Every structure is written in C-alpha cells, then in structure tokens.
Amino acid sequence: MKASTSKPRLALGLLIHPTGNHVASWLHPSAQVDAGSNFAHYAQLAKTAEAGCFDFMFLADALAVRGGHMEALSRWPQYMAYFEPTTLLSALAALTRNLGLVATATTSYNEPFNIARRFASLDHISHGRAGWNVVTSSNPDEALNFGRPEHFKHGDRYARAREFVEVVKKLWDSWEDDAFIRDRASGRYFEPSKLHVAHHAQEHFNVRGPLNISRAPQGYPVIAQAGASEDGRELAAHSAEIVFTPLHSLDKAKAFYQDVKRRMDKYRRAEDQMKITPGLNVIVGATRDEAVRKQKHLESLVHPAVGLELLSNALGGIDLAGCDIDRPLPLSLIPEDTNTSKGTLAHTIEMSQKEGTTVRQLYLEYAGARGQRTLLGTPQSIVDDMEEWFHSKGVDGFLIQPSVAPADLVDFVDLVVPELQRRDLLRTFYEGGTLRDNLQLARPDNRHAASTTGERS
Ligand SMILES: Cc1cc2nc3c(=O)[nH]c(=O)nc-3n(C[C@H](O)[C@H](O)[C@H](O)COP(=O)(O)O)c2cc1C
C-alpha cells in the first residue's frame, strides 16, 4: 500500500436522504417534494456538494419499504419511493469530477460477485470515486423479499458480512492492474499470468471467480461501515476505511476512536487508513436564534404517529401505541436486547433515562438527528465544535446530514464551508482525482502482485 504523506485534514462526507434528513423535511415548503425519483434534484445536490469541496456524498439504502403502521408509513416518504443508489451514482458520476460517490449495499441480501462487479463498475465510470457502505440490513423486512421468513440474527449477519467482504476483495484482485495489454500486434488481449481465480469456498460462500471487469482505478473502492456493536467494531477494524458510527459526546467519541483504531493492528492495518466520520445534524443560522427557529419549525411538522414509529424502530420495533407522548417512556416498554441496531438501542435507552425526558422529546430528537448528534448555532460556533472534536482525536471528520434538501446543504456550503476553509480544516480545491486521494487513503496493491514485491496484502 502506498500511503499519503501530507498533513491530515478533516474528512467531510454528505449524507443525502431525498427530501432531507429530517423526517418531516418533505413537508417543508422549500423541499423538493418528489425528490426520491427526481434526477435533476440529485444532480443539483451533487454539484453543490462538489462546490463545497466535500470528500464524498453517501446514499443509504434498504431492499424493502419500511414496515409498520400505515398511519405513520403514509406520512413519511423515506425508503418508500427512490432510486437504486449505484444506478443513481453512476449517472451523477458523469456530472461531477471530484466528489466521492458512496452507496450502501447489504451483505445479507446480495451475492459478493454482484457487489464486487457493481462497485468496480462504478469506480471505472467515475474514474476512481466509488465507495461501498457495508451494512448487514437494518430493515428486517428485507428478508421477506429474498426468500427468508426472518432476518439473520445479529451475530450471524456480521459473520456473513465479514466473509462477504473477503470474497469481494478477492474478486477485486482477479486481475492485476496491468493485466489487459490489448496488444493487437501479438493478438493477446490479456496477460494470462496476471489473471487470478479466487476459488473461495468457506462457510457462507462458494465463489470461483474471476470477476469480469478489470481492476478498479482505486484498486478497491473505498469501504465504509457504521456498526457500533462489538461485532460492528470488529468488522470496521477489519475492513472499514470510513466509519459512520454515531458518536454523541466527545469523551465517548475519543473512547470509540481509540478502541476501533487499536483493533486495526491485529489486521495489520495502519490507524490513518480509517476515517471516523460520525453523522452531524448541523442546523446553522446567521444567529443562534435563527437556527433555533429553523429547528422548531421542522419539529412542528412532525406528526405524532410518525414520531412514535421512529421511536419504536429505534427500540427494535416495540409497540408504542397508546403511549402518552408528554410523559416519560414507561420503563416496562424498554427492551433488554433486540435483533436491531445495538448502538441505536443503547443510545435511545440512555436518552430516555434522562430525568423528565418525555416520549415527544425523544422522538423529536430522532426526527431531526436520526440517531446522530445535533449541532445548532452560527457558523463560528459550529466550526469551533467540529475543530475541537477533530483536534482532540474524537473524530477524523464528519458526515453532514442536511435537514432539508437542498436548502440546508446550500446553507452549509454558503455559511459553514468558508469558515472551515478559513481555518484550514477543509480544502479550497481538489488536489487529487479519486476518493482515496480526497481522503488521503492508500491505494491497495493487488495481493498477487504484492506477493512478488514483498508488500503485504
Ligand atoms: C450514517 C449511517 C448510515 C447507515 N446506513 C444504512 C443503510 O443504508 N442501510 C442499512 O440497512 N443500515 C444502515 N445503517 C445501519 C448500520 O449499518 C448498522 O446496522 C447499525 O449502525 C447498527 O450496527 P450495530 O448493531 O453494530 O450497532 C446506517 C447507520 C448509520 C449510522
């Protein structure tokens, strides 16, 4: 691996949900109401992100619509009608030059061959800007679309994920970088000694290979991950180059940062080869009052049925119908463990136990930040906080979650980005062409070529 030697810089990602990150964003007068299937909308977002010098934009995904009560489902568009993300990013690649393009693909309801091929293709189409967010599926209903009566259990799906990533990487090494000589003079299209067949046969997958696309410009597309559980942390240490795990206080962020980075050593990975970039729900105004007004307006648009559904999801799908929303969450309703996100469950329980916190306050917190941290204020106060977290080694950067799209992305780029640039935390132009260049991540050598140069794979 060839590592970058330049000074570390704050990594900046952008999480895009079609109308915005806030559950009530689609009701906001400035939101693009049909955003999920409006390509021009995404094109505008991608170009705005690139003008703001973001490292990458990231699209989350699920392979099923959300489940739950129709009263709530019909009032909240997320995951109900939107583009398949790698198809969308392939089109956006043609309209952008430097912005990294990261999409979710689940290891629970895909096959490694398809995913290896899809992301290698995106990497070629974008000239080295693809990233894959590895998830094990948050929505249990995905199982029902793939011939299973129920979702894999937490530990099982992480074990499958780990092997899945291994297979994908083996497939990405099917061809050495210079395998395709396409030599008309000799009549040889590829060099046979530079083709490597995976022959993978382990517990979860039997995959012969090779992949039917040449090696990706980045070697491997960049791998992202968001687990907070023990299994999630281990998977991150093993494979992730970007980590989206929610982090709510600087002390906890520092502990998480040290823990996950320390685990990398046993996989022979250097700590700077992972960028920890938790989500950040930024609400910016020219004054703090203006930012508070923005927040309150969105909160006023949250229907209680949607709020309760959100909270129910965070607690692993428990039934909250009949719950008094202006009283604390009854202790009897809090589950001890679930098959859902362990990190989200722990955070929700912690919030619910703060003295006097009502159910409404809990769901409003989720409605805006979606389980991540909120930062509200002026550009200066927001950048003060980001800078402190970055310099204290709580994070390597942030995944910005605009509440309403495009308006809050435009505000971030107009108000916060110049302040980040003024303090030399963010570039003013792109120095390199690939997502790895943006994030100062090394390009992995092909394991077969590396074995002849003495480098480890
Ligand atoms: C920023 C962010 C984005 C995520 N995107 C997706 C997604 O697109 N699809 C999905 O099924 N899960 C998604 N997740 C859920 C995570 O992949 C993971 O399942 C969750 O954080 C729970 O992991 P844990 O049980 O290890 O705590 C996301 C989580 C975060 C924090």
The ligand as an SDF file (V2000), in Angstrom:
LIG
                    3D

 31 33  0  0  0  0  0  0  0  0999 V2000
  -24.8180    7.0060    8.9880 C   0  0  0  0  0  0  0  0  0  0  0  0
  -25.4050    5.6330    8.9550 C   0  0  0  0  0  0  0  0  0  0  0  0
  -25.8680    5.1300    7.7640 C   0  0  0  0  0  0  0  0  0  0  0  0
  -26.4400    3.8580    7.7070 C   0  0  0  0  0  0  0  0  0  0  0  0
  -26.9040    3.4190    6.5170 N   0  0  0  0  0  0  0  0  0  0  0  0
  -27.5680    2.2360    6.4770 C   0  0  0  0  0  0  0  0  0  0  0  0
  -28.1600    1.7990    5.2770 C   0  0  0  0  0  0  0  0  0  0  0  0
  -28.0810    2.4660    4.2550 O   0  0  0  0  0  0  0  0  0  0  0  0
  -28.8190    0.6180    5.2900 N   0  0  0  0  0  0  0  0  0  0  0  0
  -28.9140   -0.1750    6.4070 C   0  0  0  0  0  0  0  0  0  0  0  0
  -29.5290   -1.2360    6.3560 O   0  0  0  0  0  0  0  0  0  0  0  0
  -28.3330    0.2280    7.5700 N   0  0  0  0  0  0  0  0  0  0  0  0
  -27.6960    1.4130    7.6230 C   0  0  0  0  0  0  0  0  0  0  0  0
  -27.1350    1.8380    8.7900 N   0  0  0  0  0  0  0  0  0  0  0  0
  -27.1520    0.9390    9.9550 C   0  0  0  0  0  0  0  0  0  0  0  0
  -25.7720    0.3410   10.1840 C   0  0  0  0  0  0  0  0  0  0  0  0
  -25.2770   -0.3060    9.0520 O   0  0  0  0  0  0  0  0  0  0  0  0
  -25.7540   -0.6530   11.3160 C   0  0  0  0  0  0  0  0  0  0  0  0
  -26.6150   -1.7030   11.0290 O   0  0  0  0  0  0  0  0  0  0  0  0
  -26.1790   -0.0070   12.5440 C   0  0  0  0  0  0  0  0  0  0  0  0
  -25.3500    1.0930   12.8060 O   0  0  0  0  0  0  0  0  0  0  0  0
  -26.1710   -0.9850   13.7030 C   0  0  0  0  0  0  0  0  0  0  0  0
  -24.9770   -1.5850   13.9050 O   0  0  0  0  0  0  0  0  0  0  0  0
  -24.6660   -2.2630   15.3060 P   0  0  0  0  0  0  0  0  0  0  0  0
  -25.7240   -3.2900   15.5710 O   0  0  0  0  0  0  0  0  0  0  0  0
  -23.3030   -2.8210   15.1140 O   0  0  0  0  0  0  0  0  0  0  0  0
  -24.7230   -1.1580   16.3270 O   0  0  0  0  0  0  0  0  0  0  0  0
  -26.5550    3.0810    8.8720 C   0  0  0  0  0  0  0  0  0  0  0  0
  -26.0870    3.5930   10.0830 C   0  0  0  0  0  0  0  0  0  0  0  0
  -25.5230    4.8470   10.1370 C   0  0  0  0  0  0  0  0  0  0  0  0
  -25.0500    5.3600   11.4460 C   0  0  0  0  0  0  0  0  0  0  0  0
  1  2  1  0
  2  3  1  0
  2 30  2  0
  3  4  2  0
  4  5  1  0
  4 28  1  0
  5  6  2  0
  6  7  1  0
  6 13  1  0
  7  8  2  0
  7  9  1  0
  9 10  1  0
 10 11  2  0
 10 12  1  0
 12 13  2  0
 13 14  1  0
 14 15  1  0
 14 28  1  0
 15 16  1  0
 16 17  1  0
 16 18  1  0
 18 19  1  0
 18 20  1  0
 20 21  1  0
 20 22  1  0
 22 23  1  0
 23 24  1  0
 24 25  2  0
 24 26  1  0
 24 27  1  0
 28 29  2  0
 29 30  1  0
 30 31  1  0
M  END
$$$$
